């Protein structure tokens, strides 16, 4: 019975980590969208390019990871 608890705890820990990772990714994505909007409003091309590259990297990491 102790072995089942350890396995369950490991699975619960993995699930919690996955949920946390997804929440962090969504927060970063939302923040990048906001910063991209600000860069567009300010007509700041260099900031726009940097931020969209970061967003693309974040999306690529999600697909590959």
N, CA, C and O of each residue as an XYZ file, in Angstrom:
260
protein
N       0.825     -1.192      0.000
C       0.000      0.000      0.000
C       0.866      1.252      0.000
O       0.474      2.269     -0.573
N       2.022      1.200      0.624
C       2.928      2.345      0.642
C       3.448      2.674     -0.740
O       3.640      3.842     -1.078
N       3.678      1.636     -1.545
C       4.184      1.847     -2.902
C       3.145      2.582     -3.749
O       3.512      3.426     -4.567
N       1.882      2.286     -3.575
C       0.825      2.962     -4.320
C       0.769      4.437     -3.963
O       0.535      5.274     -4.835
N       0.976      4.764     -2.709
C       0.961      6.158     -2.282
C       2.118      6.922     -2.907
O       1.953      8.067     -3.327
N       3.283      6.296     -2.970
C       4.448      6.944     -3.575
C       4.187      7.186     -5.054
O       4.471      8.271     -5.562
N       3.655      6.198     -5.745
C       3.345      6.346     -7.169
C       2.309      7.439     -7.373
O       2.444      8.268     -8.273
N       1.292      7.442     -6.555
C       0.255      8.475     -6.642
C       0.819      9.853     -6.376
O       0.453     10.818     -7.046
N       1.714      9.953     -5.393
C       2.340     11.236     -5.074
C       3.198     11.734     -6.228
O       3.207     12.926     -6.533
N       3.913     10.822     -6.863
C       4.750     11.194     -8.009
C       3.867     11.689     -9.150
O       4.161     12.712     -9.768
N       2.798     10.972     -9.426
C       1.889     11.373    -10.501
C       1.231     12.713    -10.194
O       1.092     13.556    -11.080
N       0.830     12.909     -8.957
C       0.221     14.173     -8.556
C       1.227     15.318     -8.688
O       0.873     16.414     -9.122
N       2.471     15.060     -8.316
C       3.521     16.064     -8.453
C       3.776     16.429     -9.905
O       3.953     17.603    -10.231
N       3.797     15.427    -10.782
C       3.987     15.679    -12.210
C       2.832     16.485    -12.787
O       3.038     17.398    -13.586
N       1.627     16.143    -12.380
C       0.457     16.873    -12.854
C       0.499     18.320    -12.386
O       0.207     19.231    -13.160
N       0.857     18.537    -11.139
C       0.952     19.901    -10.606
C       2.003     20.704    -11.366
O       1.801     21.884    -11.656
N       3.112     20.069    -11.684
C       4.169     20.746    -12.444
C       3.675     21.118    -13.847
O       3.976     22.203    -14.345
N       2.930     20.231    -14.470
C       2.401     20.512    -15.807
C       1.419     21.688    -15.772
O       1.442     22.548    -16.652
N       0.570     21.717    -14.763
C      -0.402     22.801    -14.624
C       0.328     24.127    -14.401
O      -0.020     25.141    -15.006
N       1.322     24.115    -13.546
C       2.086     25.324    -13.267
C       2.835     25.805    -14.510
O       2.840     27.001    -14.803
N       3.459     24.896    -15.233
C       4.170     25.260    -16.463
C       3.227     25.906    -17.475
O       3.584     26.894    -18.116
N       2.041     25.355    -17.617
C       1.068     25.900    -18.566
C       0.604     27.289    -18.124
O       0.439     28.179    -18.959
N       0.394     27.480    -16.832
C      -0.022     28.786    -16.327
C       1.062     29.834    -16.572
O       0.763     30.966    -16.951
N       2.302     29.459    -16.358
C       3.415     30.380    -16.589
C       3.523     30.714    -18.070
O       3.733     31.872    -18.431
N       3.380     29.705    -18.936
C       3.454     29.939    -20.371
C       2.348     30.885    -20.829
O       2.593     31.795    -21.621
N       1.150     30.673    -20.336
C       0.031     31.551    -20.706
C       0.264     32.975    -20.229
O      -0.039     33.928    -20.947
N       0.801     33.127    -19.016
C       1.090     34.460    -18.493
C       2.128     35.164    -19.372
O       1.958     36.331    -19.726
N       3.202     34.450    -19.723
C       4.239     35.040    -20.573
C       3.678     35.448    -21.927
O       3.993     36.519    -22.445
N       2.839     34.577    -22.497
C       2.252     34.864    -23.802
C       1.352     36.097    -23.728
O       1.415     36.966    -24.598
N       0.532     36.173    -22.714
C      -0.360     37.320    -22.541
C       0.443     38.609    -22.374
O       0.099     39.641    -22.950
N       1.506     38.543    -21.590
C       2.356     39.709    -21.372
C       3.031     40.135    -22.680
O       3.111     41.327    -22.977
N       3.509     39.176    -23.449
C       4.148     39.503    -24.729
C       3.153     40.162    -25.678
O       3.497     41.134    -26.350
N       1.926     39.651    -25.743
C       0.912     40.273    -26.595
C       0.694     41.731    -26.195
O       0.583     42.607    -27.053
N       0.632     41.982    -24.905
C       0.436     43.341    -24.418
C       1.622     44.234    -24.799
O       1.432     45.372    -25.228
N       2.830     43.721    -24.643
C       4.018     44.489    -24.986
C       4.114     44.718    -26.494
O       4.567     45.772    -26.941
N       3.686     43.723    -27.275
C       3.668     43.882    -28.736
C       2.675     44.969    -29.129
O       2.972     45.798    -29.989
N       1.507     44.973    -28.510
C       0.526     46.025    -28.777
C       1.096     47.406    -28.452
O       0.901     48.358    -29.208
N       1.791     47.505    -27.339
C       2.406     48.782    -26.956
C       3.475     49.207    -27.958
O       3.572     50.383    -28.307
N       4.273     48.254    -28.417
C       5.312     48.564    -29.403
C       4.682     49.039    -30.713
O       5.185     49.965    -31.350
N       3.594     48.408    -31.105
C       2.889     48.840    -32.316
C       2.329     50.250    -32.150
O       2.450     51.085    -33.046
N       1.720     50.504    -31.004
C       1.146     51.828    -30.756
C       2.224     52.909    -30.762
O       1.988     54.032    -31.208
N       3.410     52.556    -30.261
C       4.522     53.511    -30.213
C       5.321     53.534    -31.517
O       6.261     54.315    -31.667
N       4.937     52.673    -32.451
C       5.646     52.538    -33.735
C       7.133     52.238    -33.523
O       8.011     52.755    -34.214
N       7.368     51.366    -32.517
C       8.740     50.960    -32.163
C       9.044     49.630    -32.858
O       8.770     48.556    -32.323
N       9.615     49.729    -34.055
C       9.854     48.550    -34.877
C      10.835     47.582    -34.220
O      10.620     46.370    -34.253
N      11.898     48.097    -33.628
C      12.895     47.199    -33.030
C      12.301     46.414    -31.856
O      12.550     45.216    -31.723
N      11.522     47.082    -31.010
C      10.884     46.383    -29.893
C       9.891     45.353    -30.414
O       9.807     44.240    -29.895
N       9.140     45.734    -31.447
C       8.173     44.811    -32.047
C       8.863     43.549    -32.544
O       8.385     42.439    -32.309
N       9.983     43.721    -33.229
C      10.696     42.561    -33.771
C      11.243     41.666    -32.660
O      11.165     40.441    -32.757
N      11.788     42.259    -31.622
C      12.316     41.478    -30.495
C      11.187     40.716    -29.801
O      11.319     39.527    -29.509
N      10.092     41.399    -29.545
C       8.970     40.782    -28.826
C       8.298     39.682    -29.644
O       7.940     38.638    -29.099
N       8.125     39.904    -30.940
C       7.511     38.854    -31.758
C       8.441     37.643    -31.883
O       7.974     36.508    -31.976
N       9.744     37.884    -31.886
C      10.689     36.758    -31.895
C      10.561     35.953    -30.604
O      10.595     34.723    -30.629
N      10.415     36.651    -29.475
C      10.226     35.959    -28.195
C       8.929     35.154    -28.196
O       8.891     34.024    -27.710
N       7.871     35.743    -28.743
C       6.591     35.043    -28.803
C       6.701     33.805    -29.690
O       6.196     32.741    -29.332
N       7.344     33.933    -30.817
C       7.530     32.786    -31.706
C       8.357     31.693    -31.039
O       8.070     30.507    -31.204
N       9.375     32.086    -30.291
C      10.203     31.116    -29.565
C       9.364     30.380    -28.519
O       9.465     29.161    -28.378
N       8.546     31.119    -27.799
C       7.678     30.525    -26.781
C       6.717     29.519    -27.416
O       6.496     28.437    -26.871
N       6.151     29.877    -28.559
C       5.241     28.969    -29.261
C       5.959     27.726    -29.770
O       5.425     26.619    -29.701
N       7.172     27.914    -30.281
C       7.953     26.786    -30.780
C       8.316     25.829    -29.648
O       8.258     24.612    -29.826
N       8.690     26.365    -28.488
C       9.023     25.543    -27.333
C       7.821     24.700    -26.912
O       7.976     23.558    -26.480
N       6.628     25.270    -27.041
C       5.431     24.525    -26.664
C       5.205     23.350    -27.613
O       4.843     22.255    -27.184
N       5.423     23.592    -28.909
C       5.222     22.520    -29.890
C       6.247     21.412    -29.717
O       5.913     20.232    -29.823
N       7.488     21.785    -29.453
C       8.579     20.800    -29.372
C       8.654     20.153    -27.994
O       9.080     19.005    -27.868
N       8.250     20.870    -26.982
C       8.427     20.375    -25.627
C       7.224     19.753    -25.110
O       7.212     19.283    -23.973
